[in-house]
Amino acid sequence: MKKLFLFLSLILLFANVFAQKNKLTLANDMLQMLSIFEGEFDNFQQVYKQKEDKVKDVHEHIHSIFKKVNFAPLGNNVFYVIQYMDGDTTKIYRQRMYAFAENKKENAISLNIYTFKTDSLFYYSNVHPERLAKLTIDDIKPVEGCQVYWKKQGDNFVGYMPPKLCNFISKRSGKKIYATDSLMLNKDEIWIRDEAFDSIGTRIYGREDKVHHKLKRCHFYKGWLLLEKAGLKDEYHSMRNLIWHDQGKRQRLFLEDGKPTKYEVELAAVVYGKGLEVLKIAVYEVGVSKAIMYAWASPGAKNIGVNLRWLQAGLTIVD
């Protein structure tokens, strides 16, 4: 009897130690994930390469912004999220609030998603914090059943939804639709794949090839542009304190009176040929796909610029 009691005590001891270890591991994983989640991500490189390779079904070009914010009603680990398409900040396709927490039952990091009842009141709160300062719990609503769970696998965090928990009734067809997400995050990238099916497995949206949107982390540069004034040698229109990111961000040149010119400057980390990675700066006429000229530097270069005499630009990396 004493041996049985001792055996059971040891089992309870090891179970407690194992539970405490899991709890500590989950807490550490969450700290690590939150430290790399904030930022801006863009799949410019994926789209660029697919177009170069003449892929038939090119991915949508999407840009995602994740900004950590203070909003006590949702806890301590809250992010404002806004996503847009085609490098056009007016083409917003999603705006959310995300709340992260440890989920011991799933032994994972849970992500609860909230939508805004009136999206337009809170657009780009990442750079307009005064808008989010007015936010109340009554301004948002949870997306029921659509929690995403994240687990650490090596250097990556893999996100998933339990099957068929995230569902809704289609306003168009009246059918029940089942949505799912497949995600991957590390310090350099976030991969996103959204899909939805009806009750018999017919695809409603999402890519048939199941290839993720592969978004790279954006690194930011601050700089200036000069454009020679018509008929006046060595006299320039000047634009200062401009911000680029290295995932295909373009800056159009404007005159001092706000009139737009026909020129824009792009900064892009791209891969040429068989794996040659470069940081490219290029000058375009608006609406023309072929660059007037371009130059390049090493990826992550501290400075990059161009001098065409009539147009000049200088960019410096921002921490």
Secondary structure per residue as TSV (DSSP state, phi and psi in degrees):
chain	resnum	aa	ss	phi	psi
A	1	M	-	360.0	-41.5
A	2	K	H	-62.8	-39.0
A	3	K	H	-64.9	-39.9
A	4	L	H	-64.1	-43.6
A	5	F	H	-61.6	-43.5
A	6	L	H	-63.2	-41.7
A	7	F	H	-61.9	-46.0
A	8	L	H	-64.8	-37.3
A	9	S	H	-63.6	-41.0
A	10	L	H	-64.8	-39.5
A	11	I	H	-61.5	-45.4
A	12	L	H	-63.7	-38.5
A	13	L	H	-63.7	-48.3
A	14	F	H	-65.0	-37.3
A	15	A	H	-63.4	-40.0
A	16	N	H	-67.7	-42.5
A	17	V	H	-62.1	-43.3
A	18	F	H	-62.9	-42.8
A	19	A	H	-63.5	-42.4
A	20	Q	H	-65.7	-37.7
A	21	K	H	-65.6	-43.7
A	22	N	H	-61.5	-40.9
A	23	K	H	-62.4	-44.3
A	24	L	H	-66.2	-42.1
A	25	T	H	-62.3	-44.6
A	26	L	H	-63.1	-41.8
A	27	A	H	-63.1	-42.1
A	28	N	H	-66.7	-40.7
A	29	D	H	-60.6	-40.8
A	30	M	H	-65.9	-41.9
A	31	L	H	-59.7	-42.2
A	32	Q	H	-66.9	-43.0
A	33	M	H	-64.3	-43.9
A	34	L	H	-64.3	-29.0
A	35	S	H	-71.4	-19.9
A	36	I	H	-113.1	-5.4
A	37	F	H	-75.3	-36.8
A	38	E	-	-68.6	140.5
A	39	G	E	143.5	-170.2
A	40	E	E	-121.1	141.5
A	41	F	E	-135.2	148.7
A	42	D	E	-151.8	141.6
A	43	N	-	-101.5	32.2
A	44	F	H	-52.1	-44.3
A	45	Q	H	-62.6	-41.3
A	46	Q	H	-61.6	-47.3
A	47	V	H	-65.6	-43.2
A	48	Y	H	-57.5	-47.1
A	49	K	H	-67.7	-39.4
A	50	Q	H	-64.4	-38.5
A	51	K	H	-67.5	-40.3
A	52	E	H	-60.8	-38.9
A	53	D	T	-85.6	2.3
A	54	K	T	55.9	43.1
A	55	V	-	-67.6	137.8
A	56	K	S	-68.0	-47.9
A	57	D	S	-106.7	83.8
A	58	V	-	-73.8	139.8
A	59	H	-	-62.5	152.5
A	60	E	-	-64.0	145.1
A	61	H	-	-89.4	113.2
A	62	I	E	-125.5	150.4
A	63	H	E	-128.6	130.3
A	64	S	E	-121.6	134.6
A	65	I	E	-119.2	125.2
A	66	F	E	-121.4	113.7
A	67	K	E	-122.5	121.0
A	68	K	E	-69.3	132.2
A	69	V	E	-135.9	165.9
A	70	N	-	-98.6	118.1
A	71	F	-	-151.4	87.9
A	72	A	G	-53.3	-35.3
A	73	P	G	-58.2	-21.9
A	74	L	G	-104.5	3.8
A	75	G	-	107.3	-162.4
A	76	N	S	-96.9	-12.4
A	77	N	S	-122.8	76.6
A	78	V	E	-119.0	139.3
A	79	F	E	-128.8	139.5
A	80	Y	E	-89.3	137.1
A	81	V	E	-130.0	132.5
A	82	I	E	-141.5	140.7
A	83	Q	E	-134.9	138.0
A	84	Y	E	-136.6	172.8
A	85	M	E	-121.5	154.8
A	86	D	T	60.8	26.1
A	87	G	T	67.5	12.1
A	88	D	E	-109.0	109.6
A	89	T	E	-66.2	-10.1
A	90	T	E	-87.6	-13.1
A	91	K	E	-90.8	62.1
A	92	I	E	-76.1	126.5
A	93	Y	E	-114.1	-8.4
A	94	R	E	-160.0	138.2
A	95	Q	E	-140.8	129.4
A	96	R	E	-145.3	167.5
A	97	M	E	-116.4	133.3
A	98	Y	E	-113.7	137.8
A	99	A	E	-126.9	122.2
A	100	F	E	-99.9	146.9
A	101	A	E	-156.7	158.9
A	102	E	E	-78.2	134.5
A	103	N	E	-119.5	99.6
A	104	K	T	-69.9	-32.1
A	105	K	T	-63.4	-43.2
A	106	E	T	-87.0	-8.5
A	107	N	T	50.8	49.6
A	108	A	E	-150.4	170.1
A	109	I	E	-91.4	122.3
A	110	S	E	-95.9	143.0
A	111	L	E	-119.9	113.8
A	112	N	E	-97.8	136.5
A	113	I	E	-111.6	137.3
A	114	Y	E	-129.3	138.2
A	115	T	E	-101.7	158.4
A	116	F	E	-89.5	137.1
A	117	K	S	-70.1	-31.4
A	118	T	S	-130.9	94.3
A	119	D	G	-55.8	-45.6
A	120	S	G	-61.8	-21.7
A	121	L	G	-70.2	-18.2
A	122	F	G	-125.7	12.1
A	123	Y	T	-55.5	133.3
A	124	Y	T	54.8	44.8
A	125	S	T	-67.1	-13.9
A	126	N	T	-63.5	-30.9
A	127	V	T	-112.7	-1.3
A	128	H	-	-128.2	70.6
A	129	P	H	-60.9	-21.0
A	130	E	H	-63.7	-26.6
A	131	R	H	-70.1	-44.2
A	132	L	H	-72.1	-23.9
A	133	A	T	-62.3	-22.5
A	134	K	T	-90.0	-4.3
A	135	L	-	-67.9	135.8
A	136	T	-	-122.9	166.7
A	137	I	G	-63.0	-22.9
A	138	D	G	-76.8	-11.5
A	139	D	G	-86.7	-7.3
A	140	I	E	-128.9	163.4
A	141	K	E	-143.1	142.5
A	142	P	E	-72.7	147.4
A	143	V	-	-90.3	93.2
A	144	E	T	-62.1	135.0
A	145	G	T	78.5	0.5
A	146	C	-	-109.3	31.1
A	147	Q	-	-63.3	143.6
A	148	V	E	-107.1	135.4
A	149	Y	E	-109.2	136.2
A	150	W	E	-118.4	136.2
A	151	K	E	-132.2	142.9
A	152	K	E	-79.1	131.0
A	153	Q	E	-134.4	101.6
A	154	G	T	65.0	-125.7
A	155	D	T	-89.4	0.7
A	156	N	E	-111.7	158.3
A	157	F	E	-113.3	125.9
A	158	V	E	-106.3	128.5
A	159	G	E	-109.3	143.0
A	160	Y	E	-151.7	163.1
A	161	M	-	-116.6	135.8
A	162	P	-	-58.9	142.0
A	163	P	T	-56.3	132.0
A	164	K	T	65.8	6.1
A	165	L	T	-75.4	-32.6
A	166	C	S	-92.8	107.3
A	167	N	E	-147.9	160.0
A	168	F	E	-157.0	164.9
A	169	I	E	-95.1	124.7
A	170	S	-	-68.3	128.2
A	171	K	T	-67.6	-27.6
A	172	R	T	-78.1	-49.3
A	173	S	T	-102.3	-18.0
A	174	G	-	77.8	2.4
A	175	K	-	-88.3	155.5
A	176	K	E	-78.6	130.7
A	177	I	E	-114.9	136.2
A	178	Y	E	-109.6	120.8
A	179	A	E	-105.2	151.4
A	180	T	E	-148.1	154.8
A	181	D	E	-125.9	143.6
A	182	S	E	-128.7	124.2
A	183	L	E	-137.0	157.9
A	184	M	E	-146.1	135.5
A	185	L	E	-132.3	135.4
A	186	N	-	-141.7	-171.9
A	187	K	S	-67.9	-16.3
A	188	D	S	-111.5	-20.5
A	189	E	E	-146.3	159.5
A	190	I	E	-134.1	131.3
A	191	W	E	-106.9	137.4
A	192	I	E	-133.1	130.4
A	193	R	E	-137.9	109.5
A	194	D	E	-99.6	135.9
A	195	E	E	-142.4	156.7
A	196	A	E	-148.4	145.0
A	197	F	E	-137.6	156.7
A	198	D	E	-88.7	-174.4
A	199	S	T	-66.5	-19.5
A	200	I	T	-104.4	9.7
A	201	G	-	91.5	7.5
A	202	T	-	-72.9	130.4
A	203	R	E	-69.1	129.1
A	204	I	E	-97.0	-46.2
A	205	Y	E	-151.6	167.0
A	206	G	S	110.4	155.6
A	207	R	-	-77.7	136.5
A	208	E	T	-68.5	-30.5
A	209	D	T	-79.4	-6.0
A	210	K	-	59.8	21.4
A	211	V	-	-83.1	130.0
A	212	H	-	-67.6	155.0
A	213	H	E	-72.5	120.7
A	214	K	E	-107.0	99.5
A	215	L	E	-97.0	130.0
A	216	K	E	-92.0	148.6
A	217	R	E	-66.8	135.4
A	218	C	-	-84.6	135.7
A	219	H	-	-112.7	137.7
A	220	F	E	-103.8	146.4
A	221	Y	E	-129.5	143.6
A	222	K	E	-114.9	140.9
A	223	G	E	-168.2	-162.8
A	224	W	E	-140.3	160.6
A	225	L	E	-133.2	141.8
A	226	L	E	-127.2	136.5
A	227	L	E	-129.9	125.2
A	228	E	E	-63.3	136.2
A	229	K	-	-71.6	141.1
A	230	A	T	-57.5	123.0
A	231	G	T	76.4	3.0
A	232	L	-	-122.8	101.7
A	233	K	T	-68.6	135.4
A	234	D	T	64.7	18.3
A	235	E	-	-116.5	132.4
A	236	Y	E	-129.9	145.6
A	237	H	E	-75.9	140.6
A	238	S	E	-127.2	136.9
A	239	M	E	-126.5	129.9
A	240	R	E	-123.8	164.6
A	241	N	E	55.5	41.5
A	242	L	E	-87.6	153.1
A	243	I	E	-120.6	126.9
A	244	W	E	-114.5	159.0
A	245	H	E	-120.5	163.0
A	246	D	T	-89.0	16.5
A	247	Q	E	-114.1	51.7
A	248	G	E	88.0	18.7
A	249	K	E	-69.9	132.0
A	250	R	E	-113.6	141.6
A	251	Q	E	-119.1	121.8
A	252	R	E	-84.9	145.6
A	253	L	E	-85.6	131.8
A	254	F	E	-120.6	148.5
A	255	L	-	-80.3	170.2
A	256	E	T	-60.0	-28.9
A	257	D	T	-86.1	6.5
A	258	G	S	89.6	-1.2
A	259	K	-	-73.7	129.8
A	260	P	E	-76.3	142.6
A	261	T	E	-92.2	-179.8
A	262	K	E	-94.5	11.7
A	263	Y	E	-115.0	147.5
A	264	E	E	-143.8	154.0
A	265	V	E	-119.4	130.7
A	266	E	E	-112.5	142.3
A	267	L	E	-118.5	129.1
A	268	A	E	-152.5	130.0
A	269	A	E	-84.4	118.5
A	270	V	E	-133.4	167.1
A	271	V	E	-118.9	120.8
A	272	Y	E	-99.9	145.3
A	273	G	T	53.7	-130.5
A	274	K	T	-95.9	64.0
A	275	G	T	91.7	17.2
A	276	L	E	-82.0	108.1
A	277	E	E	-90.4	130.4
A	278	V	E	-140.3	160.5
A	279	L	E	-104.8	116.4
A	280	K	E	-108.2	136.4
A	281	I	E	-115.0	131.6
A	282	A	E	-139.0	148.5
A	283	V	E	-110.3	131.4
A	284	Y	E	-127.5	154.4
A	285	E	E	-86.4	138.0
A	286	V	T	-57.7	128.5
A	287	G	T	88.9	-4.3
A	288	V	-	-108.4	126.7
A	289	S	S	-76.4	-28.4
A	290	K	S	-86.7	131.1
A	291	A	-	-69.7	145.7
A	292	I	S	-66.1	-42.0
A	293	M	E	-162.0	164.6
A	294	Y	E	-153.6	158.4
A	295	A	E	-139.7	168.9
A	296	W	E	-145.7	162.5
A	297	A	E	-139.3	-178.7
A	298	S	-	-70.3	149.5
A	299	P	T	-56.1	135.1
A	300	G	T	77.3	13.2
A	301	A	-	-56.3	142.7
A	302	K	S	-70.4	-33.9
A	303	N	E	-135.3	147.2
A	304	I	E	-152.7	145.4
A	305	G	E	-160.2	177.5
A	306	V	E	-149.5	146.3
A	307	N	E	-138.1	106.4
A	308	L	-	-104.1	15.0
A	309	R	S	71.1	-63.6
A	310	W	S	-76.9	-19.5
A	311	L	E	-139.2	131.3
A	312	Q	E	-135.3	150.5
A	313	A	E	-149.9	144.7
A	314	G	E	-140.3	130.9
A	315	L	E	-128.8	142.7
A	316	T	E	-130.7	135.8
A	317	I	E	-64.1	145.1
A	318	V	-	-111.8	134.5
A	319	D	-	-64.7	360.0
